Amino acid sequence: MDPLFQSALEVRENAHAPFSHFMVGAALEAEDGRVFSGCNVENASYGLTICAERNAVFQAYAQGVHKFKRIVVIADTEAPTPPCGACRQILHELCGADLQVDLANLKGVQRTYRVRDLLPEAFDASMLTGPR
């Protein structure tokens, strides 16, 4: 098995999902080959929940890493589950529109996208520099 998929699968087991029971694992590969993994961590106040994808990205940024090749996201669903809107925005801004996004379920079904395909017409910092 691809080591990045293995890492996402393993970290998924650490998810804290007592409300939704929707356990997700993500593994983000940096350009230098390092892997940063994250799982979802729920809170009774759902708005404070952190998704696996953002958890992995923030782990990397905490270590000073800002350049990435791809991310793998694994969940126990019929079809591979794409990142939520908040995660798509973070992936676009912090990892880049060209980041490869590999999605998988526990049955081995996989799909591959680029962030730009998951978030077309993305809002970014360039839109904050208009006339004042």
Summary of the structure (lengths in Angstrom):
residues: 132
radius of gyration: 14.6
end to end distance: 52.5
largest distance: 52.5
contacts: 414
relative contact order: 0.16
helix: 33%
strand: 26%
